[in-house]
Amino acid sequence: MKKLSIFIIGVAFSISTFALNVDRVEPTFWWVGMKNPTVQLMVHGQEIASTEISLNYPGVKIQTISRQENPNYVFIDLVISPEAKAGTFPIQFRKSKKEVVSYTYELKNREPHSASRKGFDGSDVIYLITPDRFANGNPANDVVAGMKELPNRSHMNGRHGGDIQGIKNSLDYLAGMGFTSVWLNPVLENNMTQVSYHGYSTTDFYKVDPRYGTNEEYRELGKAIHQKGMKLMMDMIFNHIGSEHWWMNDMPSADWLNYYPEYKITSHRRTVNQDPHASEADKKMMADGWFVPSMPDMNQRNPFLLNYLIQNSIWWTEYVGLDGIRMDTYPYPDKFAMAEWTRRMLQEYPDFYMVGEEWAMNPAIVSYWQKGKVNADGYVSELPGLMDFPLNNAVVKSLKEPESWGGGLVALYEALSNDFLYPNPDALVIFPDNHDMSRFYTQLGENVDLLKMGIAYYATTRGIPQIFYGTEILMSNPGTEEHGVIRSDFPGGWNGDQVNAFTGTGLSAKQKDAQDYFRKVLNWRKTNSVVHSGELKHFAPENGIYVYFRYNSSGKVMVVLNKNTLEKSLDTSRFSEVMEACTSGKEIISGKTIADLKNLQVPALSAIIIELK
């Protein structure tokens, strides 16, 4: 009997050369000292369910062994006592008391203070990156053996070569611009035949796509981000996988996927969760239908699949040192499964931040999912944050629409008045654009003045601002809604680029001006606690001018948005309830001191931000 030593994803195991084998054990390793003492291992191997399973390691016991209808899977629940030490131990798989497969499993020590990590809050400004399109720091990983799609930078939907090393090389730029955190579109393996660059068709939950780098490089990126005083958010998907995921060749159970193999497309009727008249048929079609044929819809009602997904979130959080998770398509998976995910994550990391994507323009629909919301149907969620699509929609509408009694800036004023629907509006992520919609500059008709007004608003209103890469240099998608164009390459991220946004080389005067504006406003925001967590009071827009204040015990900030095409003189007596004790101020964009606050001169199509004294 000959033994082989093999290393897969940093975990060592040995296999006897019998017919039995272990192809995968996931999670690939775990930690001692977790709040939940149990970890469930998914073991995959030919006929592995027919074995007797045992281990002998101090402080670790097998609680339950669960065999599935597929004999190639077995789930093992391990209980790890507080006394257990980090180390490795064999898990033995016996058949007929002679044939043995021995898999060496590892328990690691947690990083100090891992459980008390601080998540995202109003002090952060998030920079959203599509990794394939940002910077190619390591051209050597553009082509990787075994990966089905080859690089094709000339095609809008091809792989362009951006990677983790490119992002790591760019951290000085991000920190210098005033960003405090980074959200990457999914980085896990997407070994799909085509259009794999976006990352939303996962084919391996425990492996970074090698065209981006390795698991260890992702971990090192997390460390480098933290060394810059920044935070890292991971994009995750619980709703679906890629149609070329390894599970598709050997499904754990018949109910692992919804509507399989005869798939049905989701109805996208997300109101069914709040609609008191909704039919069960409509609820099922919304949650169980597939997005597209290439994205099989997972059944989170299967307890083994749900536990697998939750543990995967915990694993990446612990391994990489995540500060937050953005969950894709939040209302599409089973909603009770998502409630359990939020509960388990906060059990391990009480101050962790999670934000869900609920692409609805009605705040009553969005607020349903936030922690603390009292819902009519009794549904309880512990999700801290949501993407604020209603406010996103209102900002664009308010800036583009002509001013009238009921239009223009009034749309923004009234959108914010809906905050009573949210248990915690300050925890919402606010954004001018993202990877799934037209660029902010394009939406505003390529009007730089309107873009600056919008950015001033996002930097000073409530919530956690998120900026899509390239918005700061006026990246656009004129005449098309193609995602591959919206997610164009960031100039300067590739050797030979004639324009380099990192250094400013080749940028137009407009682009440099916009970049400088972002840099000034965001770096000011970084150190201003009033706009991080202060109260907000706004006054109904009049004559194309909208005024609001952020204030707390340490200071007050006044923001004035002027949509008029002429400079306006603003009488401030209407705002005396906030301003009565203030005698002067400093306008942060121009740097000018304002000695007389009674009448303010507000330039045309602009925002002014005043620190009151």
FENURQUI-V624486 format. One record per run of one state. SS is the DSSP state (H for helix, E for strand, L for the rest). FROM is the first residue (numbers start at 0). TO is the last residue. If there is no record, write none. Layout:
SS&FROM&TO  SS&FROM&TO
This chain:
L&0&1  E&2&7  L&8&9  E&10&15  L&16&22  E&23&25  L&26&28  E&29&30  L&31&36  E&37&43  L&44&46  H&47&49  L&50&50  E&51&54  L&55&55  E&56&56  L&57&58  E&59&66  L&67&71  E&72&79  L&80&85  E&86&94  L&95&97  E&98&107  L&108&112  H&113&115  L&116&123  E&124&128  L&129&129  H&130&132  L&133&137  H&138&140  L&141&149  E&150&150  L&151&157  E&158&158  L&159&162  H&163&168  L&169&169  H&170&176  L&177&179  E&180&183  L&184&186  E&187&188  L&189&202  E&203&207  L&208&213  H&214&226  L&227&229  E&230&235  L&236&238  E&239&239  L&240&244  H&245&248  L&249&255  E&256&256  L&257&263  E&264&264  L&265&268  H&269&272  L&273&278  H&279&287  L&288&288  E&289&289  L&290&295  E&296&297  L&298&301  H&302&320  L&321&322  E&323&326  L&327&333  H&334&347  L&348&351  E&352&355  L&356&361  H&362&366  L&367&368  E&369&369  L&370&381  E&382&382  L&383&383  E&384&386  L&387&387  H&388&399  L&400&407  H&408&420  L&421&423  H&424&426  L&427&427  E&428&430  L&431&438  H&439&442  L&443&446  H&447&459  L&460&462  E&463&467  L&468&469  H&470&472  L&473&481  H&482&485  L&486&498  E&499&499  L&500&503  E&504&504  L&505&507  H&508&525  L&526&527  H&528&532  L&533&533  E&534&541  L&542&543  E&544&551  L&552&553  E&554&561  L&562&566  E&567&570  H&571&578  L&579&583  E&584&586  L&587&591  E&592&593  L&594&597  E&598&601  L&602&604  E&605&611  L&612&612
